[in-house]
Amino acid sequence: MEKEFDKWNERKKVIHHNNEDKFYHEREVWWCSLGINIGFEQDGKGEEFSRPVLIIRGFSKNVFLCVPLTTKLKEGRYYHDIILSDGIKRKAILSQIRLIDSKRLIEKVCTIDEIQFKMIKQKITQLIG
């Protein structure tokens, strides 16, 4: 499958010039423009090149650490179950943790419960520790 880098570059220019502040918090899930990436890095989908992400840690009002989510129920140490308010099973893709600018945020989906969040953070710590 051919990746649409040119379309993503045009979308990225629009995102870069967006001056609308988005206020996020840890434990929130947001639709986020992840774009078209290299190799096996997780891509976004659709016209906004978006994918839901779980915000793990905020570093400033503009930058946060997140993990992308998927409905593909893969198994292994790089995936962890997560259930949002809609009840659909998803996986947090722990190996795809990344730093993101808040300009990429599109729309808040929900806030996950503290127990799920704590488990995911523990898994990330184990993975990179």
C-alpha positions as a LaTeX table, in Angstrom:
\begin{tabular}{lrrr}
\hline
Residue & $x$ (\AA) & $y$ (\AA) & $z$ (\AA) \\
\hline
Met1 & 0.00 & 0.00 & 0.00 \\
Glu2 & 1.37 & 3.39 & $-1.03$ \\
Lys3 & 1.44 & 5.98 & 1.76 \\
Glu4 & 0.00 & 9.43 & 1.05 \\
Phe5 & 2.90 & 11.56 & 2.32 \\
Asp6 & 2.00 & 14.55 & 0.13 \\
Lys7 & $-1.57$ & 14.74 & 1.47 \\
Trp8 & $-0.24$ & 14.45 & 5.03 \\
Asn9 & 2.28 & 17.25 & 4.41 \\
Glu10 & $-0.55$ & 19.56 & 3.28 \\
Arg11 & $-2.61$ & 18.66 & 6.37 \\
Lys12 & 0.45 & 19.13 & 8.59 \\
Lys13 & 0.88 & 22.72 & 7.33 \\
Val14 & $-2.70$ & 23.51 & 8.38 \\
Ile15 & $-2.18$ & 21.92 & 11.81 \\
His16 & 1.09 & 23.82 & 12.33 \\
His17 & $-0.60$ & 27.19 & 11.76 \\
Asn18 & $-3.54$ & 26.40 & 14.07 \\
Asn19 & $-3.35$ & 28.70 & 17.10 \\
Glu20 & $-6.38$ & 27.26 & 18.93 \\
Asp21 & $-5.41$ & 26.11 & 22.42 \\
Lys22 & $-6.53$ & 22.62 & 23.39 \\
Phe23 & $-6.60$ & 21.87 & 27.10 \\
Tyr24 & $-5.84$ & 18.25 & 27.88 \\
His25 & $-5.22$ & 16.18 & 31.02 \\
Glu26 & $-3.59$ & 12.88 & 31.81 \\
Arg27 & $-5.93$ & 9.86 & 31.48 \\
Glu28 & $-7.86$ & 11.49 & 28.64 \\
Val29 & $-8.38$ & 9.87 & 25.25 \\
Trp30 & $-8.37$ & 12.25 & 22.29 \\
Trp31 & $-8.65$ & 11.93 & 18.53 \\
Cys32 & $-5.26$ & 13.11 & 17.35 \\
Ser33 & $-3.70$ & 13.79 & 13.92 \\
Leu34 & $-0.82$ & 11.32 & 13.99 \\
Gly35 & $-0.21$ & 11.61 & 10.27 \\
Ile36 & 1.52 & 9.27 & 7.85 \\
Asn37 & 4.70 & 7.93 & 9.35 \\
Ile38 & 7.74 & 5.93 & 8.34 \\
Gly39 & 7.87 & 2.14 & 8.24 \\
Phe40 & 6.03 & 0.46 & 11.08 \\
Glu41 & 5.26 & 3.63 & 13.06 \\
Gln42 & 1.54 & 3.92 & 13.76 \\
Asp43 & $-0.32$ & 6.03 & 11.18 \\
Gly44 & $-3.50$ & 8.02 & 11.49 \\
Lys45 & $-6.45$ & 7.35 & 9.19 \\
Gly46 & $-8.98$ & 9.33 & 7.19 \\
Glu47 & $-8.83$ & 12.93 & 5.99 \\
Glu48 & $-7.41$ & 14.16 & 9.29 \\
Phe49 & $-4.91$ & 11.27 & 9.51 \\
Ser50 & $-6.27$ & 10.67 & 13.01 \\
Arg51 & $-6.24$ & 7.96 & 15.63 \\
Pro52 & $-7.30$ & 7.92 & 19.28 \\
Val53 & $-4.47$ & 8.38 & 21.78 \\
Leu54 & $-4.28$ & 8.09 & 25.56 \\
Ile55 & $-2.47$ & 10.99 & 27.22 \\
Ile56 & 0.09 & 9.58 & 29.64 \\
Arg57 & 1.92 & 12.70 & 30.86 \\
Gly58 & 1.75 & 16.39 & 30.11 \\
Phe59 & 5.04 & 18.30 & 30.03 \\
Ser60 & 3.64 & 21.73 & 29.20 \\
Lys61 & 0.43 & 23.18 & 27.80 \\
Asn62 & 1.77 & 22.32 & 24.34 \\
Val63 & 3.53 & 18.95 & 24.66 \\
Phe64 & 2.50 & 15.58 & 26.07 \\
Leu65 & 3.42 & 11.91 & 26.00 \\
Cys66 & 0.79 & 9.54 & 24.62 \\
Val67 & 0.15 & 6.03 & 23.34 \\
Pro68 & $-2.02$ & 5.35 & 20.29 \\
Leu69 & $-5.02$ & 3.02 & 20.54 \\
Thr70 & $-6.29$ & 0.39 & 18.12 \\
Thr71 & $-9.35$ & $-1.83$ & 17.81 \\
Lys72 & $-7.14$ & $-4.62$ & 16.41 \\
Leu73 & $-6.92$ & $-6.94$ & 19.39 \\
Lys74 & $-3.29$ & $-7.98$ & 19.13 \\
Glu75 & $-1.56$ & $-9.85$ & 21.93 \\
Gly76 & 1.90 & $-9.55$ & 23.43 \\
Arg77 & 3.91 & $-7.42$ & 25.79 \\
Tyr78 & 3.59 & $-4.34$ & 23.56 \\
Tyr79 & $-0.22$ & $-4.24$ & 23.82 \\
His80 & $-2.50$ & $-3.63$ & 26.78 \\
Asp81 & $-6.29$ & $-3.85$ & 27.03 \\
Ile82 & $-8.21$ & $-0.61$ & 27.36 \\
Ile83 & $-11.98$ & $-0.15$ & 27.47 \\
Leu84 & $-13.47$ & 3.28 & 26.86 \\
Ser85 & $-16.92$ & 4.52 & 27.84 \\
Asp86 & $-18.44$ & 2.97 & 24.68 \\
Gly87 & $-17.52$ & $-0.53$ & 25.92 \\
Ile88 & $-15.58$ & $-1.45$ & 22.76 \\
Lys89 & $-12.40$ & $-3.39$ & 23.49 \\
Arg90 & $-9.23$ & $-1.73$ & 22.30 \\
Lys91 & $-5.51$ & $-2.07$ & 22.80 \\
Ala92 & $-3.02$ & 0.57 & 23.84 \\
Ile93 & 0.03 & 0.14 & 21.60 \\
Leu94 & 2.73 & 0.56 & 24.25 \\
Ser95 & 5.63 & 0.25 & 21.81 \\
Gln96 & 4.37 & 3.34 & 19.94 \\
Ile97 & 4.62 & 5.79 & 22.85 \\
Arg98 & 5.52 & 9.26 & 21.58 \\
Leu99 & 5.75 & 12.96 & 22.31 \\
Ile100 & 3.02 & 15.02 & 20.63 \\
Asp101 & 2.24 & 18.73 & 20.28 \\
Ser102 & $-1.25$ & 19.69 & 21.44 \\
Lys103 & $-1.89$ & 21.31 & 18.03 \\
Arg104 & $-2.47$ & 17.75 & 16.78 \\
Leu105 & $-5.45$ & 17.22 & 19.12 \\
Ile106 & $-8.84$ & 17.14 & 17.41 \\
Glu107 & $-11.53$ & 16.12 & 19.89 \\
Lys108 & $-11.69$ & 14.69 & 23.38 \\
Val109 & $-13.30$ & 11.25 & 23.55 \\
Cys110 & $-13.36$ & 10.41 & 27.27 \\
Thr111 & $-11.33$ & 10.01 & 30.44 \\
Ile112 & $-10.37$ & 6.48 & 31.47 \\
Asp113 & $-10.63$ & 5.28 & 35.06 \\
Glu114 & $-7.65$ & 5.48 & 37.40 \\
Ile115 & $-7.22$ & 1.69 & 37.65 \\
Gln116 & $-6.81$ & 1.22 & 33.88 \\
Phe117 & $-4.50$ & 4.22 & 33.72 \\
Lys118 & $-2.29$ & 2.94 & 36.53 \\
Met119 & $-1.99$ & $-0.48$ & 34.84 \\
Ile120 & $-0.99$ & 1.06 & 31.51 \\
Lys121 & 1.61 & 3.29 & 33.16 \\
Gln122 & 3.04 & 0.26 & 34.98 \\
Lys123 & 3.27 & $-1.67$ & 31.71 \\
Ile124 & 5.07 & 1.25 & 30.03 \\
Thr125 & 7.52 & 1.48 & 32.94 \\
Gln126 & 8.22 & $-2.27$ & 32.71 \\
Leu127 & 8.68 & $-2.02$ & 28.96 \\
Ile128 & 11.22 & 0.81 & 29.00 \\
Gly129 & 12.73 & 0.16 & 32.47 \\
\hline
\end{tabular}
